[in-house]
């Protein structure tokens, strides 16, 4: 069992920035590919970004490409999602997830472990 703990959400004005963190206390992510998903009001959960822990390879949804950056810190067993140029349509609960099924997973059902989610609200 992998417990994921997210933090860093909040309220920000359009054009602002936030950094989300996802930690697994006492665990290593070396066997996993990490993903970020979000679920906006009245919407289905959607893929945002993914990072391969070992290689550092990343992949983004078109809606966030060029604005969001996913990264990892091995010493802290933490994955980050830096979100810049935020838009009101980025408002959602953001979830961190981990999968042992390998690279290229963008469907939520392909992920084995999930954090509790953190709210991001972008005001216009």
N, CA and C atoms as a LAMMPS dump frame, in Angstrom:
ITEM: TIMESTEP
0
ITEM: NUMBER OF ATOMS
372
ITEM: BOX BOUNDS ff ff ff
-5.0000000000000000e+02 5.0000000000000000e+02
-5.0000000000000000e+02 5.0000000000000000e+02
-5.0000000000000000e+02 5.0000000000000000e+02
ITEM: ATOMS id mol type element x y z
1 1 1 N 0.839 -1.186 0
2 1 2 C 0 0 0
3 1 3 C 0.882 1.246 0
4 2 1 N 0.558 2.181 -0.875
5 2 2 C 1.297 3.446 -0.962
6 2 3 C 0.358 4.564 -0.567
7 3 1 N 0.703 5.296 0.456
8 3 2 C -0.097 6.438 0.881
9 3 3 C 0.477 7.695 0.256
10 4 1 N -0.367 8.439 -0.43
11 4 2 C 0.048 9.679 -1.076
12 4 3 C -0.606 10.857 -0.372
13 5 1 N 0.184 11.865 -0.064
14 5 2 C -0.302 13.032 0.66
15 5 3 C -0.034 14.276 -0.176
16 6 1 N -1.107 14.943 -0.569
17 6 2 C -0.985 16.144 -1.394
18 6 3 C -1.092 17.389 -0.538
19 7 1 N -0.484 18.459 -1.052
20 7 2 C -0.599 19.762 -0.409
21 7 3 C -0.336 20.842 -1.445
22 8 1 N -0.66 22.08 -1.079
23 8 2 C -0.327 23.206 -1.942
24 8 3 C -1.477 23.854 -2.669
25 9 1 N -2.675 23.301 -2.551
26 9 2 C -3.816 23.923 -3.205
27 9 3 C -4.191 25.23 -2.541
28 10 1 N -5.128 25.936 -3.174
29 10 2 C -5.589 27.196 -2.61
30 10 3 C -6.331 28.027 -3.625
31 11 1 N -6.53 29.283 -3.258
32 11 2 C -7.242 30.248 -4.101
33 11 3 C -6.217 31.204 -4.71
34 12 1 N -6.3 31.398 -6.013
35 12 2 C -5.37 32.281 -6.708
36 12 3 C -6.112 33.017 -7.816
37 13 1 N -5.64 34.185 -8.147
38 13 2 C -6.251 34.939 -9.245
39 13 3 C -5.755 34.414 -10.584
40 14 1 N -6.552 34.617 -11.607
41 14 2 C -6.151 34.227 -12.952
42 14 3 C -4.81 34.862 -13.303
43 15 1 N -3.945 34.059 -13.914
44 15 2 C -2.603 34.501 -14.229
45 15 3 C -1.577 34.178 -13.165
46 16 1 N -2.053 33.757 -12.016
47 16 2 C -1.157 33.436 -10.912
48 16 3 C -0.59 32.036 -11.003
49 17 1 N 0.132 31.666 -9.936
50 17 2 C 0.814 30.372 -9.897
51 17 3 C 0.577 29.667 -8.566
52 18 1 N 0.635 28.348 -8.63
53 18 2 C 0.606 27.505 -7.446
54 18 3 C 1.527 26.323 -7.683
55 19 1 N 2.058 25.764 -6.612
56 19 2 C 2.827 24.519 -6.718
57 19 3 C 2.205 23.477 -5.805
58 20 1 N 1.8 22.379 -6.392
59 20 2 C 1.268 21.254 -5.641
60 20 3 C 2.379 20.259 -5.342
61 21 1 N 2.27 19.625 -4.187
62 21 2 C 3.237 18.603 -3.786
63 21 3 C 2.517 17.302 -3.503
64 22 1 N 3.204 16.208 -3.755
65 22 2 C 2.668 14.877 -3.481
66 22 3 C 3.783 14.059 -2.851
67 23 1 N 3.606 13.676 -1.606
68 23 2 C 4.649 12.958 -0.874
69 23 3 C 4.157 11.575 -0.469
70 24 1 N 5.107 10.681 -0.346
71 24 2 C 4.825 9.335 0.163
72 24 3 C 5.761 9.088 1.335
73 25 1 N 5.343 9.473 2.516
74 25 2 C 6.224 9.37 3.68
75 25 3 C 6.761 7.967 3.884
76 26 1 N 8.103 7.868 3.946
77 26 2 C 8.719 6.583 4.215
78 26 3 C 8.786 5.643 3.038
79 27 1 N 8.358 6.11 1.854
80 27 2 C 8.355 5.244 0.683
81 27 3 C 9.207 5.842 -0.42
82 28 1 N 9.563 4.997 -1.384
83 28 2 C 10.241 5.458 -2.585
84 28 3 C 9.326 5.229 -3.782
85 29 1 N 9.427 6.116 -4.749
86 29 2 C 8.612 6.009 -5.944
87 29 3 C 9.324 5.302 -7.081
88 30 1 N 10.485 4.703 -6.815
89 30 2 C 11.33 4.212 -7.898
90 30 3 C 10.658 3.152 -8.768
91 31 1 N 9.658 2.481 -8.254
92 31 2 C 8.964 1.449 -9.038
93 31 3 C 7.765 2.009 -9.793
94 32 1 N 7.505 3.302 -9.649
95 32 2 C 6.228 3.829 -10.112
96 32 3 C 6.36 4.944 -11.154
97 33 1 N 5.307 5.071 -11.922
98 33 2 C 5.058 6.259 -12.735
99 33 3 C 4.013 7.069 -11.983
100 34 1 N 4.258 8.355 -11.873
101 34 2 C 3.372 9.228 -11.117
102 34 3 C 2.508 10.057 -12.06
103 35 1 N 1.293 10.314 -11.641
104 35 2 C 0.393 11.103 -12.461
105 35 3 C -0.342 12.157 -11.647
106 36 1 N -0.748 13.198 -12.329
107 36 2 C -1.634 14.21 -11.747
108 36 3 C -2.923 14.213 -12.577
109 37 1 N -4.043 14.201 -11.869
110 37 2 C -5.363 14.281 -12.487
111 37 3 C -6.126 15.407 -11.811
112 38 1 N -7.221 15.816 -12.426
113 38 2 C -8.066 16.827 -11.802
114 38 3 C -9.528 16.564 -12.139
115 39 1 N -10.383 17.045 -11.254
116 39 2 C -11.823 16.929 -11.472
117 39 3 C -12.468 18.259 -11.157
118 40 1 N -12.962 18.92 -12.206
119 40 2 C -13.629 20.19 -12.043
120 40 3 C -15.091 20.013 -11.678
121 41 1 N -15.76 21.104 -11.28
122 41 2 C -17.176 21.024 -10.894
123 41 3 C -18.025 20.478 -12.033
124 42 1 N -18.754 19.42 -11.758
125 42 2 C -19.632 18.844 -12.758
126 42 3 C -18.931 18.141 -13.902
127 43 1 N -17.643 17.888 -13.75
128 43 2 C -16.88 17.25 -14.82
129 43 3 C -16.316 15.905 -14.367
130 44 1 N -15.929 15.099 -15.343
131 44 2 C -15.249 13.849 -15.029
132 44 3 C -13.783 14.135 -14.71
133 45 1 N -13.18 13.211 -13.994
134 45 2 C -11.764 13.347 -13.696
135 45 3 C -10.958 13.224 -14.98
136 46 1 N -9.962 14.102 -15.147
137 46 2 C -9.179 14.107 -16.371
138 46 3 C -7.691 14.11 -16.068
139 47 1 N -6.95 13.581 -17.019
140 47 2 C -5.498 13.516 -16.923
141 47 3 C -4.897 14.903 -17.067
142 48 1 N -3.849 15.182 -16.286
143 48 2 C -3.147 16.46 -16.37
144 48 3 C -1.696 16.251 -16.819
145 49 1 N -0.959 15.407 -16.094
146 49 2 C 0.466 15.224 -16.387
147 49 3 C 0.946 13.929 -15.76
148 50 1 N 2.061 13.429 -16.302
149 50 2 C 2.663 12.236 -15.735
150 50 3 C 4.177 12.323 -15.826
151 51 1 N 4.859 11.659 -14.893
152 51 2 C 6.311 11.634 -14.874
153 51 3 C 6.786 10.241 -14.503
154 52 1 N 7.765 9.762 -15.243
155 52 2 C 8.407 8.493 -14.905
156 52 3 C 9.473 8.772 -13.856
157 53 1 N 9.354 8.111 -12.715
158 53 2 C 10.243 8.451 -11.613
159 53 3 C 11.713 8.21 -11.955
160 54 1 N 12.003 7.134 -12.637
161 54 2 C 13.392 6.78 -12.906
162 54 3 C 14.012 7.618 -14.02
163 55 1 N 13.304 7.772 -15.13
164 55 2 C 13.885 8.466 -16.278
165 55 3 C 13.644 9.962 -16.255
166 56 1 N 12.613 10.386 -15.546
167 56 2 C 12.242 11.796 -15.556
168 56 3 C 11.426 12.201 -16.765
169 57 1 N 11.066 11.257 -17.611
170 57 2 C 10.241 11.576 -18.783
171 57 3 C 8.896 12.126 -18.32
172 58 1 N 8.399 13.096 -19.076
173 58 2 C 7.133 13.734 -18.727
174 58 3 C 6.205 13.783 -19.931
175 59 1 N 4.933 13.904 -19.628
176 59 2 C 3.912 14.037 -20.671
177 59 3 C 2.757 14.832 -20.09
178 60 1 N 2.178 15.724 -20.937
179 60 2 C 1.144 16.631 -20.453
180 60 3 C -0.109 16.578 -21.325
181 61 1 N -1.226 16.878 -20.693
182 61 2 C -2.439 17.103 -21.453
183 61 3 C -2.271 18.394 -22.25
184 62 1 N -2.895 18.46 -23.41
185 62 2 C -2.773 19.646 -24.26
186 62 3 C -3.243 20.91 -23.539
187 63 1 N -4.23 20.758 -22.663
188 63 2 C -4.818 21.921 -22.001
189 63 3 C -3.86 22.605 -21.025
190 64 1 N -2.807 21.905 -20.605
191 64 2 C -1.882 22.49 -19.631
192 64 3 C -0.459 22.613 -20.168
193 65 1 N -0.223 22.095 -21.352
194 65 2 C 1.125 22.096 -21.915
195 65 3 C 1.646 23.524 -22.039
196 66 1 N 2.876 23.729 -21.589
197 66 2 C 3.479 25.047 -21.626
198 66 3 C 3.179 25.903 -20.416
199 67 1 N 2.223 25.483 -19.592
200 67 2 C 1.88 26.232 -18.382
201 67 3 C 2.21 25.451 -17.106
202 68 1 N 2.054 24.139 -17.153
203 68 2 C 2.303 23.288 -15.989
204 68 3 C 3.593 22.505 -16.195
205 69 1 N 4.286 22.252 -15.086
206 69 2 C 5.502 21.451 -15.123
207 69 3 C 5.486 20.439 -13.983
208 70 1 N 5.69 19.178 -14.319
209 70 2 C 5.757 18.126 -13.311
210 70 3 C 7.226 17.77 -13.091
211 71 1 N 7.591 17.568 -11.834
212 71 2 C 8.975 17.239 -11.496
213 71 3 C 8.993 16.348 -10.262
214 72 1 N 10.194 15.807 -9.956
215 72 2 C 10.279 14.976 -8.752
216 72 3 C 11.582 15.237 -8.022
217 73 1 N 11.562 14.983 -6.713
218 73 2 C 12.72 15.131 -5.848
219 73 3 C 12.913 13.801 -5.13
220 74 1 N 13.944 13.06 -5.558
221 74 2 C 14.167 11.737 -4.998
222 74 3 C 14.487 11.764 -3.527
223 75 1 N 15.238 12.751 -3.086
224 75 2 C 15.637 12.831 -1.687
225 75 3 C 14.436 13.024 -0.773
226 76 1 N 13.413 13.665 -1.286
227 76 2 C 12.219 13.94 -0.488
228 76 3 C 11.056 13.021 -0.825
229 77 1 N 11.262 12.112 -1.787
230 77 2 C 10.169 11.242 -2.237
231 77 3 C 8.911 12.058 -2.513
232 78 1 N 9.099 13.113 -3.267
233 78 2 C 8.006 14.057 -3.519
234 78 3 C 7.93 14.382 -5.003
235 79 1 N 6.717 14.457 -5.493
236 79 2 C 6.432 14.878 -6.862
237 79 3 C 5.742 16.241 -6.792
238 80 1 N 6.077 17.1 -7.729
239 80 2 C 5.534 18.455 -7.748
240 80 3 C 4.771 18.708 -9.044
241 81 1 N 3.806 19.604 -8.954
242 81 2 C 3.136 20.12 -10.138
243 81 3 C 3.163 21.642 -10.026
244 82 1 N 4.047 22.262 -10.795
245 82 2 C 4.119 23.719 -10.837
246 82 3 C 3.117 24.218 -11.866
247 83 1 N 2.208 25.061 -11.422
248 83 2 C 1.134 25.543 -12.295
249 83 3 C 1.268 27.056 -12.452
250 84 1 N 1.536 27.495 -13.659
251 84 2 C 1.68 28.911 -13.968
252 84 3 C 0.571 29.366 -14.915
253 85 1 N 0.406 30.671 -15.014
254 85 2 C -0.604 31.247 -15.92
255 85 3 C -1.956 30.567 -15.735
256 86 1 N -2.364 30.446 -14.5
257 86 2 C -3.597 29.724 -14.189
258 86 3 C -4.815 30.44 -14.755
259 87 1 N -5.796 29.636 -15.158
260 87 2 C -7.033 30.134 -15.739
261 87 3 C -8.206 29.668 -14.879
262 88 1 N -9.323 30.359 -14.939
263 88 2 C -10.501 29.902 -14.173
264 88 3 C -10.891 28.456 -14.5
265 89 1 N -10.684 28.042 -15.727
266 89 2 C -11.028 26.668 -16.109
267 89 3 C -10.089 25.619 -15.515
268 90 1 N -9.024 26.064 -14.854
269 90 2 C -8.148 25.129 -14.133
270 90 3 C -8.698 24.793 -12.745
271 91 1 N -9.772 25.474 -12.346
272 91 2 C -10.388 25.207 -11.052
273 91 3 C -10.836 23.754 -10.975
274 92 1 N -10.356 23.045 -9.942
275 92 2 C -10.661 21.622 -9.812
276 92 3 C -10.04 21.099 -8.524
277 93 1 N -10.423 19.883 -8.181
278 93 2 C -9.683 19.13 -7.171
279 93 3 C -8.582 18.387 -7.914
280 94 1 N -7.364 18.555 -7.457
281 94 2 C -6.214 17.926 -8.099
282 94 3 C -5.775 16.716 -7.279
283 95 1 N -5.562 15.614 -7.996
284 95 2 C -5.179 14.36 -7.369
285 95 3 C -3.824 13.884 -7.873
286 96 1 N -3.045 13.372 -6.96
287 96 2 C -1.799 12.693 -7.286
288 96 3 C -2.072 11.198 -7.3
289 97 1 N -1.423 10.479 -8.216
290 97 2 C -1.641 9.043 -8.308
291 97 3 C -0.354 8.338 -8.702
292 98 1 N -0.294 7.042 -8.403
293 98 2 C 0.879 6.239 -8.728
294 98 3 C 0.449 4.953 -9.41
295 99 1 N 1.205 4.556 -10.424
296 99 2 C 0.935 3.299 -11.108
297 99 3 C 2.215 2.49 -11.26
298 100 1 N 2.075 1.17 -11.138
299 100 2 C 3.193 0.261 -11.369
300 100 3 C 3.072 -0.403 -12.746
301 101 1 N 2.149 0.1 -13.564
302 101 2 C 1.876 -0.517 -14.854
303 101 3 C 2.73 0.027 -15.987
304 102 1 N 3.668 0.906 -15.648
305 102 2 C 4.596 1.372 -16.668
306 102 3 C 4.227 2.728 -17.238
307 103 1 N 5.085 3.166 -18.15
308 103 2 C 4.974 4.488 -18.746
309 103 3 C 3.799 4.593 -19.706
310 104 1 N 3.295 5.821 -19.843
311 104 2 C 2.284 6.096 -20.845
312 104 3 C 0.855 5.957 -20.374
313 105 1 N 0.64 5.917 -19.091
314 105 2 C -0.712 5.728 -18.536
315 105 3 C -1.378 7.084 -18.335
316 106 1 N -2.506 7.294 -19.029
317 106 2 C -3.231 8.553 -18.876
318 106 3 C -4.689 8.33 -18.496
319 107 1 N -5.072 7.107 -18.262
320 107 2 C -6.445 6.79 -17.814
321 107 3 C -6.433 6.592 -16.302
322 108 1 N -7.428 7.122 -15.624
323 108 2 C -7.388 7.052 -14.164
324 108 3 C -7.454 5.609 -13.66
325 109 1 N -8.116 4.731 -14.397
326 109 2 C -8.233 3.346 -13.937
327 109 3 C -6.912 2.584 -14.053
328 110 1 N -5.926 3.182 -14.692
329 110 2 C -4.618 2.55 -14.813
330 110 3 C -3.717 2.849 -13.62
331 111 1 N -4.201 3.66 -12.708
332 111 2 C -3.422 4.042 -11.536
333 111 3 C -3.9 3.285 -10.309
334 112 1 N -2.92 2.828 -9.505
335 112 2 C -3.22 1.944 -8.389
336 112 3 C -3.482 2.685 -7.084
337 113 1 N -2.785 3.788 -6.878
338 113 2 C -2.856 4.498 -5.604
339 113 3 C -3.162 5.971 -5.845
340 114 1 N -3.949 6.545 -4.914
341 114 2 C -4.421 7.916 -5.066
342 114 3 C -4.271 8.685 -3.765
343 115 1 N -3.998 9.981 -3.913
344 115 2 C -4.054 10.875 -2.782
345 115 3 C -5.478 11.324 -2.521
346 116 1 N -5.635 12.14 -1.49
347 116 2 C -6.972 12.573 -1.076
348 116 3 C -7.496 13.747 -1.898
349 117 1 N -6.607 14.379 -2.647
350 117 2 C -6.997 15.521 -3.459
351 117 3 C -6.778 16.84 -2.745
352 118 1 N -6.497 17.875 -3.526
353 118 2 C -6.333 19.223 -2.99
354 118 3 C -7.048 20.198 -3.911
355 119 1 N -7.779 21.122 -3.321
356 119 2 C -8.616 22.051 -4.093
357 119 3 C -7.782 23.201 -4.645
358 120 1 N -7.958 23.461 -5.927
359 120 2 C -7.375 24.634 -6.577
360 120 3 C -8.516 25.454 -7.147
361 121 1 N -8.584 26.709 -6.749
362 121 2 C -9.627 27.609 -7.234
363 121 3 C -8.968 28.829 -7.85
364 122 1 N -9.311 29.106 -9.105
365 122 2 C -8.75 30.239 -9.828
366 122 3 C -9.869 31.238 -10.089
367 123 1 N -9.73 32.423 -9.538
368 123 2 C -10.76 33.452 -9.716
369 123 3 C -10.43 34.341 -10.917
370 124 1 N -11.48 34.819 -11.544
371 124 2 C -11.288 35.664 -12.742
372 124 3 C -11.167 37.136 -12.377
